[in-house]
Amino acid sequence: AVGIGDLGRDDVARGQRQSEVQRRHQPLPATEMARQIAAQIEDSETLFLGQGSILRKVIPFLAGYDELCLLLNDLAHVPLAQEFLNGETVLLGGVLGSSGKIVEGDLALSALGHYRPSRALIAVDHIAEDGTLSVRQEASARLLSEAVAQSERAIAVVAHRPVYGDKRYPIGDLQQISGIVTPQIVAAEYHARLLAAGLTNSYTNNECLTWLNPALQKAK
C-alpha cells in the first residue's frame, strides 16, 4: 500500500524535476545581454564581432556610435551590419565552415591581424576554475583565441550553464577579458571564479549581470 506521505514526497520530487527542466529551458535574456555588451563600446573602435545569435543582437545597438569598423566572420551578421552600422563592415576572408555560414582558417586569421581590433566581442561556453575560457567548436577556437590575444580589450558573453563532459577548446584566460555579461542563472555558477579573477559586478538587473575587469575597463 502507498501512504499519503509517500504520495506527497513523490509530488515534491516531481515538482523539483519539472522546475529544473523549466529552469534549463527558460528563454535567455538575449536582447538585454546584447544591450549591456554594446554599452561598453566607444566611438571609432575596430570591433571583432564573433559568431552566434546573441552577438548578432548587439548590432542594432551599435547604430548610435560613429566611425566603427566591424570585423565579421559570421555571414548572418552582414545584413544587420549593413542596416545599422555607421561605419565600415569587413567580412574576414577565409574558408566557409561546414555550416556554410562561418568564415574560418588561415586567411581569416591573417585578415584579423591586418586590422588589429581594439575590442573583441565573443561568446564563451565555459569558464574553468583556473580562469581558462573555452568553446565547444574546435574550428572557431583558433580565430577566437587570436581575437582575444590581439585585441586591447575583450568582452565575453557566457549565455549558458556548462554542460560537463563536453570536449572544449581554450581561447584565452579571464585575466585577458575586460568584461563578462551573463544571465542571472549563469552568474551564480561562476560568481566565485569571477571574483577570484578580480572582476567586479558593475551592473545588475532582473535578467543579467555585467562584470568588469577594473584594470582593463572602467564603468561608463
NORNOR-V548218 format. One line per field, one symbol per residue. phi: phi as a letter, one per 30 degrees, with the letter a starting at -180 (. if undefined). psi: psi as a letter, one per 20 degrees, with the letter a starting at -180 (. if undefined). A space follows every 50 residues. Layout:
phi: ???
psi: ???
This chain:
phi: .cddddddddddddddddddddddcddddddddddddddcdbeidccccd djddddddeeddddcchdcccbbcedddeddddcdclccbcddkcddddi bccbjddddddddddhddaccbcccacdddjdcbbccddddddddddddd ddbbccccdbddcdjddbbdblbeddcdabbbdeddeddceddddddidb dcabbdcabccbcedcbddc
psi: qprhhghghggggghggghgghghjqqqlgghggghghiiqqqjqoppor rqhghhihghiihiqqlqoopqjohihgghghghpmbppooprappahij ippaahhggghghghmqhppoqpqhqorhjjpprrioghhhgghghgghh qhqppppniqqqoqiqpqpqiaqhiiphqppqrghhhhhjghhgghjjqq ohppaigrqppqohhhpqp.
